[in-house]
Amino acid sequence: MLQLVISDSQPVHGIDPAGEYGAWTGYRIPQERAGWHPLVREFYDYWVSAAPAGQLPGRQHIRPEEVPGFLSRMFMLDIVRDPLRYRYRLCGTELVRSLGREVTRLWLDEAHPQLLENPESRERFRFMVETGRPTWRKGTPLWARHPDHRSLETCIVPLAGDGMTVDKLLGFCVFFDSQGRVI
């Protein structure tokens, strides 16, 4: 049986990536996360702690009252298969402010048409759905955002109601201005 990995040190029973995912092929969360923004690191650590032994956490394991300081920077996507698509279940107020509009209940590709032309984004989401692995990225926002938001740090983690089959993605974003200050 293959292993699914929450982090390099925490294997989870499941399916290992076999496909090609562009820049995300073979991606793993780094062991050393000292360079991550503290809120992003705390979000990731919370997700790891919410996972039942040998499984991915599901939405039922995420307790909003345990992470109230995260909510304005979080988003959740429902996974729809055949064809694979993503729909915003929720989008925190800081993200709505950055995007300039409410996107809850919109399809991801409708909310962000750039997704269709951006293989890095498409493959990142498919990688997480098919492998059950989280991702982290720091850099220029790839989609429309508030002009003061010059860079971001984001961690997106898979959720699986049954512990195995990814049915939601939960993301957390921190935005930075041109001086590198958190917005």
WOSUL-V612864 format. One record per pair of residues at least 6 apart in sequence whose C-alpha atoms are under 6 Angstrom apart, sorted by the first residue. I is the first residue (numbers start at 0). J is the second residue. D is the distance in Angstrom with one decimal. If there is no record, write none. Layout:
# WOSUL-V612864
i=[I:I]
j=[J:J]
d=[D:D]
This chain:
# WOSUL-V612864
i=[1:1:2:2:2:2:2:3:3:3:3:3:3:4:4:5:6:11:11:12:15:16:20:20:49:49:50:54:55:55:56:56:56:57:57:57:70:71:71:71:72:72:72:72:72:73:73:73:74:74:74:74:74:75:75:75:75:75:76:76:76:76:76:76:77:77:77:78:78:78:85:85:86:86:86:87:87:87:88:88:89:90:95:97:97:98:108:128:131:133:133:134:134:135:135:136:136:137:137:138:138:139:140:147:148:148:148:149:149:149:150:150:151:151:151:152:152:153:153:154:154:155:155:156:156:157:157:158:158:158:159:159:174:174:175:175]
j=[14:15:11:12:13:14:15:10:11:12:13:14:15:10:11:132:28:53:54:53:130:130:122:126:56:60:56:162:159:162:158:159:162:158:159:160:91:91:92:93:91:93:94:171:172:91:170:171:89:90:91:169:170:87:88:89:168:169:85:86:87:88:167:168:85:86:167:85:166:167:106:107:105:106:107:103:104:105:103:104:103:103:101:144:145:144:114:165:157:155:156:154:155:153:154:152:153:151:152:150:151:150:150:176:174:175:176:175:176:177:174:175:173:174:175:172:173:171:172:170:171:169:170:168:169:165:168:165:167:168:165:166:181:182:181:182]
d=[5.4:5.7:5.8:5.2:5.3:5.8:5.5:5.7:4.7:5.6:4.9:5.4:5.1:4.3:5.3:5.8:5.8:4.5:5.5:5.5:5.8:5.0:5.0:5.9:5.9:5.8:4.2:4.7:5.8:4.7:5.4:5.9:6.0:4.6:4.4:4.2:5.8:4.1:4.8:5.2:5.2:5.5:5.9:5.5:5.5:5.2:5.4:4.5:5.4:4.3:6.0:5.8:5.1:6.0:5.3:5.3:5.6:4.5:5.8:5.2:4.5:5.3:5.4:5.1:5.6:5.2:4.6:4.9:5.1:5.4:5.8:5.5:5.6:4.2:5.4:5.0:5.0:5.6:5.7:5.7:5.1:5.8:5.4:5.0:4.6:4.6:5.8:5.5:5.8:5.7:4.3:5.7:5.4:5.7:4.3:5.7:5.4:5.7:4.2:5.3:5.6:4.4:5.8:5.6:5.8:5.6:5.2:6.0:5.2:5.6:5.9:5.2:5.5:4.4:5.8:5.7:5.3:5.5:4.4:5.7:5.5:5.6:4.1:5.7:5.3:6.0:4.6:5.5:5.1:5.8:4.3:5.3:5.8:5.4:4.5:5.4]
